[in-house]
Amino acid sequence: MNASSAATRATAVESNPPAARYTGEVIYIFAFDLAYELDRNPISTLLGQPVAQFSVDASKRNPRTLLFFRPRMIRLPPQERIGPHGSMRVQRTVKLMPVGAISIAVRVSFAVEHFEELVNYHDLQFNNGSLQEEVRELAELVRADLMPHLIRPVARMADEEAYTVFCLAAPLRDAKGDEVSAEAWMQGHRRQVASVLTQETDPSFLSRQEANESTDLYLSYYQHDLAVVDWDAALIADEPSHFDETLYILELANVQLAELEAYDRFLDDALERAYRDLATTRGRRRGEVLRELREIRVDLARLSDELSNITKFFGDWHLARIYSTVAARFHLADWHRTIDRKQETLDDLYEMLEHDRNNRWMLILEVTIVLLFVIDLTLLLFGHR
């Protein structure tokens, strides 16, 4: 009788494993710079999928008119993959940005008993390859399909700007299974959160300073929601239906970072080429350099406006706070200052060339006037004789 009861209990345990304590999704965001910009012609399909307007339902308190940029996007058919915890369903979306960039978001669901297990999802590996390789191949396919719509496409795509977001389904619970506020949970799991965000397998290895630094920038609106932003990853705790609001802000900031890096590379090349041309060329070639610098100034001013417009402005105060926090963590203001200084250097080169050309023309005019004066005197002298 006892043996039978024990067997029954064992069978019950096997058939009813303990429920996962943490459920949610991991979203991998990849930004690629493809071209100077996209043309304004409508795109109806991409990779065989219909192109639709992105929309998000901002449910928190906001002004009557909620204004923010809505890019065009596609949803690709889901795929089945074998990941670190068995079979998983992979969902993919591609957003098209007018600044000549695309953002690819890949979503996978998780259910784990211990929060630290999420560190295995950082660099997601499948049984037949890595997620990064698949996303790179997808970006190349998108680039080839978009080629007729790309204005001044890049010769070669640079490395992607990647960001990982761990989304926990609220409400969060303590070790006893009781509901706790998101802030209280984060304070009790600060070191574990830092280890997941920094991809450290053992939380005890992290110092208190690093744990505090990685989790220092966090925001909360309701008792059950939380957003912790770090340089390489973020943690969101909220109701699953509200994930998309914060994810969209992170996605836009990631695109801005990728585009600022692309602008910085472009300016480096332009400055190096300008210095070389100024040192080795004269005459008509300097006029070509002057025209090129003028075009670069116009292009960068336009691109800067376009880049600012995609985050202008959300209208939702909490989302605006999140964007400001992400921008601070990504050092977007520092990138802007670096690019502005290089633009000022280009402006100085432009003004120097313009001044040099004006001086040359003034010299030519002065020499011409002197020659005309000499000719006039000569004619007068010979005429008098």
LOVO-49702 format. One record per residue: residue in one letter; x, y, z of N, C-alpha, C in turn; residue number from 1. Coordinates in steps of 0.2 Angstrom, whole numbers. Layout:
<recs>
{rec "a",{X,Y,Z},{X,Y,Z},{X,Y,Z},NUM}
...
</recs>
This chain:
<recs>
{rec "m",{4,-6,0},{0,0,0},{4,6,0},1}
{rec "n",{9,6,4},{14,12,5},{18,13,-2},2}
{rec "a",{20,7,-4},{24,7,-11},{20,10,-16},3}
{rec "s",{13,8,-16},{9,10,-22},{8,17,-21},4}
{rec "s",{7,20,-15},{6,27,-14},{12,31,-16},5}
{rec "a",{18,29,-14},{24,32,-16},{24,32,-24},6}
{rec "a",{23,27,-27},{23,27,-34},{18,31,-38},7}
{rec "t",{12,32,-34},{7,36,-37},{10,44,-36},8}
{rec "r",{12,45,-30},{15,52,-29},{21,54,-34},9}
{rec "a",{25,49,-36},{30,50,-40},{28,51,-47},10}
{rec "t",{23,47,-49},{20,48,-56},{17,55,-56},11}
{rec "a",{13,57,-51},{10,64,-51},{15,69,-52},12}
{rec "v",{21,69,-48},{26,74,-49},{29,74,-56},13}
{rec "e",{30,68,-59},{33,68,-65},{28,71,-70},14}
{rec "s",{21,70,-70},{16,72,-74},{15,80,-73},15}
{rec "n",{16,82,-67},{14,89,-65},{21,92,-63},16}
{rec "p",{25,94,-67},{31,97,-65},{30,104,-62},17}
{rec "p",{34,107,-57},{33,114,-55},{32,119,-60},18}
{rec "a",{28,124,-59},{27,129,-64},{33,134,-64},19}
{rec "a",{34,136,-70},{40,141,-70},{38,147,-67},20}
{rec "r",{43,150,-63},{42,156,-59},{42,162,-63},21}
{rec "y",{46,162,-69},{47,168,-73},{45,166,-80},22}
{rec "t",{41,170,-83},{39,169,-90},{39,175,-94},23}
{rec "g",{40,175,-100},{40,181,-104},{43,180,-111},24}
{rec "e",{47,185,-113},{50,185,-120},{57,188,-119},25}
{rec "v",{61,186,-124},{68,189,-125},{67,192,-132},26}
{rec "i",{69,199,-133},{68,202,-139},{75,204,-141},27}
{rec "y",{77,202,-147},{84,204,-149},{83,209,-155},28}
{rec "i",{86,215,-154},{85,221,-159},{92,222,-162},29}
{rec "f",{91,222,-169},{97,223,-173},{96,229,-178},30}
{rec "a",{100,234,-178},{99,239,-183},{105,239,-188},31}
{rec "f",{103,240,-194},{108,240,-200},{107,247,-204},32}
{rec "d",{113,250,-206},{113,255,-210},{113,253,-217},33}
{rec "l",{109,255,-221},{109,252,-228},{110,257,-234},34}
{rec "a",{108,264,-232},{109,269,-238},{109,276,-235},35}
{rec "y",{110,281,-239},{109,288,-237},{102,289,-234},36}
{rec "e",{97,286,-238},{90,287,-236},{86,282,-241},37}
{rec "l",{79,281,-239},{74,278,-243},{70,283,-247},38}
{rec "d",{69,281,-253},{65,286,-257},{58,286,-254},39}
{rec "r",{54,290,-256},{47,292,-254},{42,287,-257},40}
{rec "n",{44,283,-262},{39,279,-266},{36,274,-261},41}
{rec "p",{30,272,-261},{27,267,-257},{29,260,-259},42}
{rec "i",{30,257,-253},{33,250,-254},{27,245,-251},43}
{rec "s",{24,241,-256},{18,237,-254},{20,231,-251},44}
{rec "t",{26,228,-254},{28,221,-251},{35,221,-250},45}
{rec "l",{37,217,-246},{44,216,-244},{46,209,-242},46}
{rec "l",{50,205,-246},{51,198,-245},{45,194,-245},47}
{rec "g",{40,196,-250},{34,193,-251},{29,194,-245},48}
{rec "q",{30,199,-241},{25,200,-235},{22,207,-236},49}
{rec "p",{16,208,-235},{13,215,-235},{16,220,-230},50}
{rec "v",{18,226,-233},{21,231,-229},{15,235,-225},51}
{rec "a",{15,236,-219},{10,239,-215},{13,245,-211},52}
{rec "q",{9,249,-208},{11,254,-204},{11,252,-197},53}
{rec "f",{17,253,-193},{17,251,-187},{13,256,-182},54}
{rec "s",{10,252,-177},{6,256,-172},{7,253,-166},55}
{rec "v",{6,257,-160},{7,255,-153},{1,258,-149},56}
{rec "d",{-2,255,-145},{-7,257,-141},{-4,260,-134},57}
{rec "a",{-3,266,-134},{0,269,-127},{-6,270,-122},58}
{rec "s",{-5,266,-117},{-11,265,-113},{-10,270,-106},59}
{rec "k",{-4,272,-105},{-3,276,-99},{-5,283,-101},60}
{rec "r",{-5,287,-95},{-8,294,-96},{-4,298,-101},61}
{rec "n",{-7,301,-106},{-4,305,-111},{-8,311,-113},62}
{rec "p",{-5,315,-117},{-9,321,-119},{-14,318,-124},63}
{rec "r",{-19,323,-126},{-24,321,-131},{-21,319,-137},64}
{rec "t",{-16,322,-140},{-13,321,-146},{-7,317,-145},65}
{rec "l",{-7,311,-147},{0,307,-146},{3,307,-152},66}
{rec "l",{9,310,-153},{13,310,-159},{19,307,-158},67}
{rec "f",{20,302,-163},{27,299,-163},{28,296,-170},68}
{rec "f",{34,295,-172},{35,292,-179},{33,285,-179},69}
{rec "r",{29,283,-185},{27,276,-186},{30,274,-192},70}
{rec "p",{35,269,-192},{38,267,-198},{34,262,-201},71}
{rec "r",{36,260,-207},{33,254,-211},{36,248,-209},72}
{rec "m",{33,242,-209},{36,236,-206},{32,230,-209},73}
{rec "i",{36,224,-208},{33,218,-211},{34,213,-205},74}
{rec "r",{29,208,-205},{30,203,-200},{31,196,-204},75}
{rec "l",{37,193,-203},{38,187,-206},{35,181,-203},76}
{rec "p",{34,176,-207},{31,169,-204},{36,167,-198},77}
{rec "p",{33,164,-193},{37,162,-187},{40,155,-189},78}
{rec "q",{46,154,-186},{50,148,-187},{51,144,-180},79}
{rec "e",{52,138,-181},{54,134,-175},{61,132,-175},80}
{rec "r",{64,133,-169},{71,132,-168},{72,128,-162},81}
{rec "i",{78,125,-162},{80,121,-155},{85,126,-152},82}
{rec "g",{83,128,-146},{88,133,-142},{90,130,-136},83}
{rec "p",{93,134,-131},{96,132,-125},{91,128,-121},84}
{rec "h",{84,129,-121},{80,125,-117},{75,121,-121},85}
{rec "g",{77,119,-127},{73,115,-131},{70,119,-137},86}
{rec "s",{64,116,-139},{61,119,-145},{58,126,-143},87}
{rec "m",{59,131,-148},{56,138,-147},{53,140,-153},88}
{rec "r",{49,145,-153},{46,148,-158},{49,155,-159},89}
{rec "v",{51,156,-165},{55,163,-166},{50,167,-171},90}
{rec "q",{49,173,-168},{45,178,-172},{49,184,-174},91}
{rec "r",{49,186,-180},{53,191,-183},{49,197,-186},92}
{rec "t",{51,203,-185},{48,209,-188},{54,213,-191},93}
{rec "v",{52,217,-196},{57,221,-200},{54,228,-200},94}
{rec "k",{57,233,-198},{55,240,-198},{59,244,-203},95}
{rec "l",{56,248,-207},{60,252,-212},{60,260,-210},96}
{rec "m",{66,262,-209},{67,269,-207},{69,274,-213},97}
{rec "p",{66,280,-213},{67,284,-219},{75,286,-219},98}
{rec "v",{78,286,-214},{85,288,-214},{90,282,-217},99}
{rec "g",{87,277,-221},{91,272,-224},{93,267,-220},100}
{rec "a",{89,265,-214},{91,260,-210},{85,255,-209},101}
{rec "i",{87,249,-206},{81,244,-205},{83,242,-198},102}
{rec "s",{77,240,-194},{78,237,-188},{74,230,-188},103}
{rec "i",{78,225,-186},{75,218,-186},{75,216,-179},104}
{rec "a",{69,214,-177},{67,212,-170},{65,205,-170},105}
{rec "v",{69,201,-166},{67,194,-165},{65,192,-158},106}
{rec "r",{59,189,-158},{56,187,-151},{56,180,-150},107}
{rec "v",{58,178,-144},{57,171,-142},{54,171,-135},108}
{rec "s",{50,166,-133},{47,165,-127},{51,161,-122},109}
{rec "f",{51,162,-116},{55,158,-111},{50,157,-105},110}
{rec "a",{52,152,-101},{49,150,-95},{54,147,-91},111}
{rec "v",{57,150,-85},{62,147,-81},{60,148,-74},112}
{rec "e",{63,144,-70},{62,143,-63},{66,149,-59},113}
{rec "h",{73,150,-62},{77,154,-59},{79,160,-64},114}
{rec "f",{79,166,-61},{80,172,-65},{87,172,-69},115}
{rec "e",{92,169,-65},{99,169,-68},{99,164,-74},116}
{rec "e",{94,160,-75},{95,156,-81},{94,160,-88},117}
{rec "l",{92,166,-87},{91,170,-93},{97,172,-96},118}
{rec "v",{103,171,-93},{109,173,-95},{111,169,-101},119}
{rec "n",{108,163,-102},{109,158,-107},{106,161,-114},120}
{rec "y",{101,166,-113},{98,168,-119},{102,174,-122},121}
{rec "h",{107,176,-119},{111,182,-122},{113,182,-129},122}
{rec "d",{118,177,-130},{120,176,-137},{116,169,-139},123}
{rec "l",{110,170,-142},{106,164,-143},{109,160,-148},124}
{rec "q",{110,153,-147},{113,148,-151},{108,143,-153},125}
{rec "f",{107,142,-159},{102,136,-161},{107,130,-162},126}
{rec "n",{103,124,-163},{107,118,-165},{110,118,-172},127}
{rec "n",{108,123,-176},{111,123,-183},{114,130,-184},128}
{rec "g",{116,134,-179},{119,140,-180},{117,145,-175},129}
{rec "s",{119,151,-176},{118,157,-171},{112,161,-174},130}
{rec "l",{109,165,-169},{104,170,-171},{107,175,-175},131}
{rec "q",{113,177,-173},{116,183,-176},{117,182,-184},132}
{rec "e",{120,175,-185},{121,174,-192},{114,174,-196},133}
{rec "e",{109,171,-193},{102,171,-197},{100,178,-198},134}
{rec "v",{101,183,-193},{99,190,-194},{103,193,-199},135}
{rec "r",{109,192,-199},{113,195,-205},{111,193,-212},136}
{rec "e",{110,186,-212},{107,184,-219},{100,187,-221},137}
{rec "l",{96,188,-216},{90,191,-217},{91,199,-219},138}
{rec "a",{95,202,-216},{97,209,-217},{99,210,-225},139}
{rec "e",{103,205,-227},{106,205,-234},{100,204,-239},140}
{rec "l",{95,200,-237},{89,198,-241},{85,205,-242},141}
{rec "v",{84,208,-236},{80,214,-236},{84,219,-240},142}
{rec "r",{90,220,-239},{94,225,-243},{93,224,-250},143}
{rec "a",{94,218,-253},{93,216,-260},{86,218,-262},144}
{rec "d",{81,216,-258},{74,218,-260},{73,225,-260},145}
{rec "l",{76,229,-256},{75,236,-255},{79,240,-260},146}
{rec "m",{84,237,-264},{89,241,-268},{85,246,-272},147}
{rec "p",{80,244,-276},{77,250,-280},{75,256,-276},148}
{rec "h",{74,255,-270},{71,261,-266},{77,264,-262},149}
{rec "l",{83,262,-262},{88,265,-258},{92,270,-262},150}
{rec "i",{93,276,-259},{96,281,-262},{104,281,-259},151}
{rec "r",{108,281,-264},{115,280,-262},{117,275,-257},152}
{rec "p",{115,268,-259},{116,263,-254},{124,262,-252},153}
{rec "v",{125,259,-246},{132,258,-244},{135,252,-248},154}
{rec "a",{141,252,-250},{144,247,-253},{144,240,-250},155}
{rec "r",{145,241,-243},{145,235,-239},{142,237,-232},156}
{rec "m",{137,232,-230},{134,234,-223},{139,233,-218},157}
{rec "a",{139,238,-213},{144,237,-208},{141,232,-202},158}
{rec "d",{144,231,-197},{142,227,-192},{135,230,-189},159}
{rec "e",{131,225,-187},{125,228,-184},{126,231,-177},160}
{rec "e",{121,235,-175},{121,237,-168},{115,233,-165},161}
{rec "a",{117,229,-160},{113,224,-157},{111,226,-150},162}
{rec "y",{105,224,-148},{103,226,-141},{98,220,-139},163}
{rec "t",{98,218,-133},{94,212,-130},{90,215,-125},164}
{rec "v",{83,213,-125},{79,215,-120},{75,209,-117},165}
{rec "f",{75,209,-110},{72,203,-107},{66,206,-104},166}
{rec "c",{60,203,-106},{53,205,-104},{50,200,-99},167}
{rec "l",{49,202,-93},{46,198,-88},{39,199,-88},168}
{rec "a",{35,194,-88},{27,195,-87},{26,197,-80},169}
{rec "a",{22,202,-79},{20,204,-72},{13,201,-70},170}
{rec "p",{12,200,-64},{15,203,-58},{21,198,-56},171}
{rec "l",{26,201,-53},{32,197,-50},{30,195,-43},172}
{rec "r",{34,189,-42},{32,186,-35},{39,185,-32},173}
{rec "d",{38,184,-25},{44,183,-21},{45,175,-20},174}
{rec "a",{49,173,-16},{51,166,-15},{45,162,-13},175}
{rec "k",{40,165,-9},{35,162,-6},{29,162,-11},176}
{rec "g",{30,165,-17},{24,165,-22},{20,171,-21},177}
{rec "d",{21,175,-16},{17,181,-15},{19,187,-20},178}
{rec "e",{14,191,-23},{15,196,-27},{19,202,-23},179}
{rec "v",{23,205,-27},{27,210,-24},{28,216,-30},180}
{rec "s",{29,222,-28},{30,227,-32},{36,226,-37},181}
{rec "a",{36,229,-43},{42,228,-47},{48,231,-44},182}
{rec "e",{48,237,-41},{53,240,-38},{56,236,-32},183}
{rec "a",{52,233,-28},{54,229,-22},{57,223,-24},184}
{rec "w",{55,220,-30},{58,214,-33},{65,215,-35},185}
{rec "m",{65,221,-39},{72,223,-41},{77,224,-36},186}
{rec "q",{75,227,-31},{80,229,-25},{82,222,-22},187}
{rec "g",{78,217,-22},{80,211,-19},{83,206,-24},188}
{rec "h",{83,208,-30},{87,204,-35},{92,208,-39},189}
{rec "r",{94,213,-36},{98,218,-40},{105,215,-43},190}
{rec "r",{108,210,-39},{114,207,-41},{112,202,-47},191}
{rec "q",{107,199,-46},{105,194,-52},{103,198,-58},192}
{rec "v",{99,203,-57},{98,207,-63},{104,210,-67},193}
{rec "a",{109,212,-63},{115,215,-66},{119,209,-69},194}
{rec "s",{119,203,-67},{122,197,-70},{119,196,-76},195}
{rec "v",{113,196,-77},{109,194,-83},{111,200,-88},196}
{rec "l",{110,206,-86},{112,212,-91},{119,212,-93},197}
{rec "t",{123,210,-89},{130,210,-91},{133,203,-93},198}
{rec "q",{129,198,-94},{130,192,-96},{136,188,-92},199}
{rec "e",{135,189,-85},{139,185,-81},{135,179,-78},200}
{rec "t",{138,173,-79},{135,167,-77},{134,166,-69},201}
{rec "d",{139,169,-66},{139,169,-58},{138,176,-55},202}
{rec "p",{132,177,-52},{131,184,-50},{136,186,-44},203}
{rec "s",{139,181,-41},{143,182,-35},{150,185,-37},204}
{rec "f",{152,185,-44},{158,187,-46},{157,195,-47},205}
{rec "l",{151,198,-48},{151,205,-49},{152,209,-42},206}
{rec "s",{155,214,-43},{156,218,-37},{150,222,-35},207}
{rec "r",{149,225,-29},{143,229,-28},{143,235,-32},208}
{rec "q",{148,238,-34},{149,244,-38},{146,243,-45},209}
{rec "e",{148,237,-48},{146,235,-54},{138,233,-54},210}
{rec "a",{136,230,-49},{129,228,-49},{125,235,-49},211}
{rec "n",{127,239,-45},{123,246,-44},{124,250,-50},212}
{rec "e",{129,250,-54},{130,254,-60},{126,251,-65},213}
{rec "s",{126,244,-66},{122,241,-71},{114,242,-70},214}
{rec "t",{112,243,-64},{105,243,-63},{103,250,-60},215}
{rec "d",{107,255,-61},{106,262,-58},{100,265,-62},216}
{rec "l",{100,265,-68},{95,268,-73},{89,264,-73},217}
{rec "y",{84,265,-69},{78,261,-70},{72,266,-68},218}
{rec "l",{66,264,-71},{60,268,-71},{54,264,-69},219}
{rec "s",{50,266,-66},{43,263,-64},{38,268,-65},220}
{rec "y",{32,265,-67},{26,270,-68},{20,267,-63},221}
{rec "y",{19,261,-64},{14,257,-59},{18,253,-54},222}
{rec "q",{14,250,-50},{17,246,-45},{20,239,-48},223}
{rec "h",{17,237,-54},{19,231,-57},{24,232,-63},224}
{rec "d",{26,238,-65},{30,238,-71},{37,241,-69},225}
{rec "l",{42,240,-73},{49,242,-72},{53,241,-78},226}
{rec "a",{57,246,-79},{62,246,-85},{69,248,-82},227}
{rec "v",{73,243,-83},{80,244,-81},{85,244,-87},228}
{rec "v",{88,249,-88},{92,250,-95},{99,250,-94},229}
{rec "d",{103,246,-97},{110,245,-97},{113,246,-104},230}
{rec "w",{119,246,-105},{122,248,-111},{121,242,-116},231}
{rec "d",{121,236,-115},{121,231,-119},{114,227,-119},232}
{rec "a",{110,228,-114},{104,225,-113},{99,228,-108},233}
{rec "a",{93,227,-108},{88,230,-104},{83,225,-101},234}
{rec "l",{80,226,-95},{75,222,-92},{69,226,-92},235}
{rec "i",{63,223,-94},{57,226,-94},{52,221,-90},236}
{rec "a",{49,223,-85},{43,220,-81},{37,223,-82},237}
{rec "d",{32,220,-85},{26,223,-86},{21,218,-89},238}
{rec "e",{14,220,-90},{10,215,-93},{12,214,-100},239}
{rec "p",{11,208,-103},{14,207,-109},{11,211,-115},240}
{rec "s",{5,214,-114},{1,218,-119},{5,225,-119},241}
{rec "h",{9,227,-114},{12,233,-114},{19,233,-116},242}
{rec "f",{22,227,-117},{29,227,-119},{31,231,-125},243}
{rec "d",{26,231,-130},{28,235,-136},{30,242,-136},244}
{rec "e",{26,245,-131},{27,252,-130},{35,254,-128},245}
{rec "t",{37,251,-123},{44,252,-121},{49,249,-126},246}
{rec "l",{48,243,-129},{52,240,-134},{53,245,-140},247}
{rec "y",{48,248,-142},{48,253,-148},{53,259,-147},248}
{rec "i",{53,261,-140},{58,267,-139},{65,264,-139},249}
{rec "l",{66,258,-136},{73,255,-136},{75,254,-143},250}
{rec "e",{70,252,-148},{72,250,-155},{74,257,-158},251}
{rec "l",{70,262,-157},{72,269,-160},{79,271,-158},252}
{rec "a",{80,271,-152},{86,273,-149},{92,269,-152},253}
{rec "n",{91,262,-153},{96,258,-156},{97,260,-163},254}
{rec "v",{92,262,-167},{93,264,-174},{97,271,-174},255}
{rec "q",{95,275,-169},{99,281,-169},{106,280,-167},256}
{rec "l",{108,276,-163},{115,274,-162},{118,271,-168},257}
{rec "a",{115,267,-171},{118,264,-177},{119,269,-183},258}
{rec "e",{114,274,-183},{115,279,-188},{121,284,-186},259}
{rec "l",{121,286,-180},{126,291,-178},{133,288,-179},260}
{rec "e",{134,281,-178},{140,278,-179},{142,278,-187},261}
{rec "a",{136,277,-191},{137,277,-198},{139,284,-200},262}
{rec "y",{136,290,-197},{138,296,-199},{145,298,-197},263}
{rec "d",{147,295,-191},{154,296,-189},{159,293,-194},264}
{rec "r",{158,287,-196},{162,284,-201},{162,288,-207},265}
{rec "f",{156,291,-210},{156,295,-216},{160,301,-215},266}
{rec "l",{160,304,-209},{163,311,-208},{171,309,-208},267}
{rec "d",{173,304,-205},{180,302,-205},{183,301,-212},268}
{rec "d",{179,298,-216},{181,297,-223},{181,303,-227},269}
{rec "a",{176,308,-225},{176,314,-229},{182,319,-227},270}
{rec "l",{183,319,-220},{189,323,-218},{195,320,-220},271}
{rec "e",{196,314,-220},{203,311,-223},{204,313,-230},272}
{rec "r",{198,312,-234},{199,314,-241},{200,321,-242},273}
{rec "a",{196,325,-238},{197,333,-239},{204,335,-238},274}
{rec "y",{207,332,-232},{214,334,-230},{219,332,-236},275}
{rec "r",{218,326,-238},{222,323,-244},{222,327,-250},276}
{rec "d",{215,329,-252},{215,333,-258},{217,340,-257},277}
{rec "l",{217,343,-251},{219,350,-250},{227,350,-250},278}
{rec "a",{230,344,-248},{237,344,-248},{240,343,-255},279}
{rec "t",{237,339,-259},{240,337,-266},{237,340,-272},280}
{rec "t",{232,344,-271},{229,347,-278},{228,354,-278},281}
{rec "r",{228,357,-283},{227,364,-284},{222,366,-290},282}
{rec "g",{220,372,-291},{216,374,-296},{209,371,-297},283}
{rec "r",{208,368,-302},{201,366,-304},{199,361,-299},284}
{rec "r",{204,356,-297},{202,351,-292},{200,354,-285},285}
{rec "r",{202,359,-283},{200,362,-277},{193,365,-278},286}
{rec "g",{190,367,-283},{183,368,-284},{179,362,-284},287}
{rec "e",{181,356,-286},{178,350,-285},{177,348,-277},288}
{rec "v",{183,349,-274},{183,348,-267},{178,352,-263},289}
{rec "l",{178,359,-265},{173,363,-262},{166,361,-263},290}
{rec "r",{164,359,-269},{158,357,-271},{156,351,-266},291}
{rec "e",{161,346,-266},{160,340,-262},{158,342,-254},292}
{rec "l",{162,346,-252},{161,348,-245},{155,352,-244},293}
{rec "r",{153,356,-249},{146,359,-248},{140,354,-248},294}
{rec "e",{141,349,-252},{136,343,-253},{136,339,-246},295}
{rec "i",{142,338,-243},{142,335,-237},{138,339,-231},296}
{rec "r",{140,345,-231},{136,349,-226},{129,349,-227},297}
{rec "v",{126,349,-233},{119,349,-234},{116,342,-232},298}
{rec "d",{120,337,-234},{118,330,-233},{117,329,-225},299}
{rec "l",{122,331,-221},{122,330,-214},{117,334,-211},300}
{rec "a",{116,340,-213},{111,344,-210},{104,340,-211},301}
{rec "r",{103,338,-217},{96,334,-218},{96,328,-214},302}
{rec "l",{101,324,-214},{101,318,-210},{100,319,-203},303}
{rec "s",{103,324,-200},{102,325,-193},{95,327,-192},304}
{rec "d",{92,331,-196},{85,332,-195},{80,326,-195},305}
{rec "e",{82,322,-200},{78,315,-201},{79,311,-195},306}
{rec "l",{85,311,-192},{86,306,-187},{83,309,-181},307}
{rec "s",{82,315,-180},{79,318,-174},{71,317,-175},308}
{rec "n",{69,317,-181},{61,317,-182},{59,310,-180},309}
{rec "i",{63,305,-180},{60,298,-179},{59,297,-171},310}
{rec "t",{61,302,-167},{60,302,-160},{56,308,-158},311}
{rec "k",{53,312,-162},{49,318,-161},{42,317,-160},312}
{rec "f",{39,319,-155},{41,317,-148},{36,313,-146},313}
{rec "f",{36,308,-142},{32,303,-140},{25,305,-138},314}
{rec "g",{25,311,-134},{18,313,-131},{17,309,-125},315}
{rec "d",{19,304,-124},{18,300,-118},{24,301,-113},316}
{rec "w",{23,304,-107},{28,307,-103},{32,301,-100},317}
{rec "h",{29,295,-99},{33,290,-96},{38,287,-102},318}
{rec "l",{35,287,-108},{39,284,-114},{45,289,-115},319}
{rec "a",{43,296,-114},{49,301,-115},{54,300,-110},320}
{rec "r",{52,298,-104},{57,297,-98},{62,291,-100},321}
{rec "i",{58,286,-103},{62,280,-105},{67,282,-110},322}
{rec "y",{65,286,-115},{69,287,-121},{75,291,-118},323}
{rec "s",{74,296,-113},{79,300,-111},{84,296,-107},324}
{rec "t",{82,291,-103},{86,286,-100},{90,282,-105},325}
{rec "v",{87,280,-110},{91,275,-115},{96,280,-118},326}
{rec "a",{94,286,-120},{99,290,-124},{105,292,-119},327}
{rec "a",{104,293,-113},{109,294,-108},{114,288,-108},328}
{rec "r",{111,282,-107},{115,276,-107},{119,274,-113},329}
{rec "f",{116,276,-119},{119,275,-126},{124,281,-127},330}
{rec "h",{124,286,-123},{128,292,-124},{127,295,-131},331}
{rec "l",{120,295,-133},{119,298,-139},{121,306,-139},332}
{rec "a",{120,309,-134},{122,316,-134},{130,317,-135},333}
{rec "d",{134,312,-133},{141,312,-134},{142,311,-141},334}
{rec "w",{139,306,-144},{139,305,-152},{138,311,-156},335}
{rec "h",{132,315,-154},{130,321,-157},{136,326,-157},336}
{rec "r",{139,327,-151},{144,332,-150},{150,330,-154},337}
{rec "t",{152,324,-154},{157,322,-158},{156,323,-166},338}
{rec "i",{150,322,-168},{149,323,-175},{148,330,-176},339}
{rec "d",{145,334,-172},{145,341,-173},{152,344,-173},340}
{rec "r",{157,342,-169},{164,345,-170},{167,343,-176},341}
{rec "k",{165,337,-179},{168,335,-186},{165,339,-191},342}
{rec "q",{158,341,-190},{155,345,-195},{158,352,-195},343}
{rec "e",{160,355,-189},{163,361,-188},{170,361,-192},344}
{rec "t",{173,356,-191},{180,355,-195},{178,356,-202},345}
{rec "l",{173,352,-205},{172,353,-212},{170,360,-214},346}
{rec "d",{166,363,-209},{164,370,-211},{170,374,-211},347}
{rec "d",{175,373,-207},{181,377,-207},{185,376,-213},348}
{rec "l",{185,370,-216},{188,368,-222},{185,372,-228},349}
{rec "y",{178,371,-227},{174,375,-233},{175,382,-233},350}
{rec "e",{175,385,-227},{177,392,-227},{184,394,-229},351}
{rec "m",{189,390,-227},{195,391,-229},{196,391,-237},352}
{rec "l",{193,386,-240},{193,385,-247},{190,391,-250},353}
{rec "e",{184,393,-247},{180,398,-250},{184,405,-250},354}
{rec "h",{187,406,-244},{192,412,-243},{198,411,-248},355}
{rec "d",{201,405,-249},{206,405,-253},{204,406,-260},356}
{rec "r",{198,403,-262},{196,405,-269},{194,412,-270},357}
{rec "n",{191,415,-266},{190,422,-266},{196,426,-267},358}
{rec "n",{201,425,-263},{208,428,-263},{211,427,-270},359}
{rec "r",{210,421,-273},{213,420,-280},{210,424,-285},360}
{rec "w",{203,424,-284},{199,428,-289},{201,436,-288},361}
{rec "m",{202,438,-282},{204,445,-281},{211,446,-284},362}
{rec "l",{215,442,-283},{222,442,-286},{221,443,-294},363}
{rec "i",{217,438,-297},{216,438,-304},{213,445,-306},364}
{rec "l",{208,447,-303},{205,454,-305},{210,460,-304},365}
{rec "e",{214,460,-299},{219,465,-298},{224,465,-304},366}
{rec "v",{227,459,-305},{232,458,-311},{228,460,-317},367}
{rec "t",{222,458,-318},{219,460,-324},{218,468,-325},368}
{rec "i",{216,471,-319},{216,478,-319},{222,482,-321},369}
{rec "v",{228,479,-318},{234,482,-319},{236,481,-326},370}
{rec "l",{235,475,-329},{236,474,-336},{232,479,-341},371}
{rec "l",{226,480,-339},{222,484,-343},{224,491,-343},372}
{rec "f",{227,493,-337},{230,500,-336},{236,501,-340},373}
{rec "v",{240,496,-340},{246,496,-344},{245,496,-351},374}
{rec "i",{240,492,-353},{238,492,-360},{235,499,-362},375}
{rec "d",{231,502,-358},{228,509,-359},{234,514,-360},376}
{rec "l",{238,514,-355},{244,519,-355},{248,518,-362},377}
{rec "t",{249,511,-364},{253,510,-370},{249,513,-376},378}
{rec "l",{243,512,-376},{239,514,-382},{239,522,-382},379}
{rec "l",{239,525,-376},{239,532,-376},{245,535,-378},380}
{rec "l",{251,532,-376},{258,534,-378},{259,533,-386},381}
{rec "f",{257,527,-388},{258,526,-395},{253,531,-400},382}
{rec "g",{247,532,-397},{242,536,-401},{245,543,-401},383}
{rec "h",{248,546,-395},{250,553,-395},{256,554,-400},384}
{rec "r",{261,549,-401},{266,549,-405},{264,549,-412},385}
</recs>
